[in-house]
Every structure is written in structure tokens, then in C-alpha cells.
Amino acid sequence: MWLLLYVLWTTARLPWGLQRAIGAPLGALLKFALPDRRKAARRNLELAFPAMPLPQREALLDDSFRDLGIGLFEFARAWWGDV
């Protein structure tokens, strides 16, 4: 727990561009590391946008996980970084 807090505290001090550069691939990694979340998100998109073609929904899913990775850095920055 303390190690995780230290990592968040440290990453909050990285430049914003670097946080985004790390956060985007982290989100892509989380997409594969969290299969239950991926399945739930895919189903939610299917229910919310039934007429949307599958490739567009998959692109939206990818964007959502990318933004999740970036959001982790935003959370850390809000708590411990210079805003």
C-alpha cells in the first residue's frame, strides 16, 4: 500500500506531457490486464450504442482504456502534484 502511494506521489511530479505519454500505453496495458472490466465495458458500449458498427465500438473501447491510464495520472496530480 505504501509503495503504491509513493509511486503515485512520485508520478504526480512528472511533467504533464510525460504523464500523458506514460498513461496512454498504461491504459492499453490495463485493457488486457483487466479482462472482467474489458468485458463489462464492451457490453456497456454494445447496449449504449447498438447501431454503432463493431470497429467503431472497439475504437471507443480502446479510447476509454487509454483515458483510464491518463486518468490515473490526473488523480495523482490532483492529490499530490502542482496543478
C-alpha positions as CSV (number, residue, x, y, z in Angstrom):
1,M,0.0,0.0,0.0
2,W,2.7,2.5,1.0
3,L,4.7,1.6,-2.1
4,L,1.7,2.3,-4.3
5,L,1.2,5.7,-2.6
6,Y,4.9,6.5,-3.1
7,V,4.6,5.7,-6.8
8,L,1.5,7.9,-7.2
9,W,3.2,10.7,-5.3
10,T,6.3,10.4,-7.4
11,T,4.4,10.3,-10.7
12,A,2.4,13.3,-9.8
13,R,5.5,15.4,-10.1
14,L,6.4,14.3,-13.6
15,P,5.7,16.8,-16.4
16,W,2.2,16.7,-17.8
17,G,3.3,15.6,-21.2
18,L,5.3,12.7,-19.8
19,Q,2.3,11.7,-17.7
20,R,0.2,11.5,-20.8
21,A,2.9,9.7,-22.7
22,I,3.1,7.0,-20.0
23,G,-0.7,7.0,-19.2
24,A,-1.9,6.1,-22.7
25,P,0.1,2.9,-23.0
26,L,-0.7,2.1,-19.4
27,G,-4.3,2.2,-20.3
28,A,-3.8,-0.1,-23.2
29,L,-2.0,-2.5,-20.8
30,L,-4.9,-2.3,-18.3
31,K,-7.3,-3.3,-21.1
32,F,-5.6,-6.6,-21.3
33,A,-4.7,-6.9,-17.6
34,L,-8.3,-6.4,-16.5
35,P,-10.4,-8.9,-18.6
36,D,-13.5,-8.6,-16.5
37,R,-13.5,-4.7,-16.8
38,R,-12.9,-5.0,-20.6
39,K,-15.8,-7.4,-20.9
40,A,-18.1,-5.1,-18.9
41,A,-17.1,-2.1,-20.8
42,R,-17.6,-3.8,-24.2
43,R,-21.0,-4.9,-23.1
44,N,-22.0,-1.5,-21.9
45,L,-20.9,0.0,-25.2
46,E,-22.9,-2.6,-27.0
47,L,-26.0,-1.7,-25.0
48,A,-25.5,2.1,-25.3
49,F,-24.7,2.1,-29.0
50,P,-26.4,-0.9,-30.6
51,A,-26.4,0.7,-34.1
52,M,-22.7,1.6,-34.0
53,P,-20.5,-0.7,-36.1
54,L,-18.3,-3.0,-34.2
55,P,-15.0,-1.4,-35.3
56,Q,-16.2,1.9,-34.0
57,R,-17.2,0.5,-30.7
58,E,-13.8,-1.2,-30.4
59,A,-12.1,2.1,-31.1
60,L,-14.2,3.7,-28.4
61,L,-13.3,0.9,-26.0
62,D,-9.6,1.5,-26.8
63,D,-10.0,5.2,-26.2
64,S,-11.8,4.6,-22.9
65,F,-9.0,2.5,-21.6
66,R,-6.3,4.9,-22.9
67,D,-8.2,7.7,-21.0
68,L,-8.3,5.5,-17.9
69,G,-4.5,5.3,-17.9
70,I,-4.2,9.0,-18.3
71,G,-6.8,9.5,-15.6
72,L,-4.7,7.6,-13.1
73,F,-2.0,10.3,-13.5
74,E,-4.6,13.0,-13.3
75,F,-5.8,11.6,-10.0
76,A,-2.3,11.5,-8.6
77,R,-1.6,15.1,-9.8
78,A,-4.8,16.3,-8.2
79,W,-3.8,14.9,-4.8
80,W,0.0,15.4,-4.8
81,G,1.1,17.4,-7.8
82,D,1.4,21.0,-8.7
83,V,-1.8,22.0,-10.6
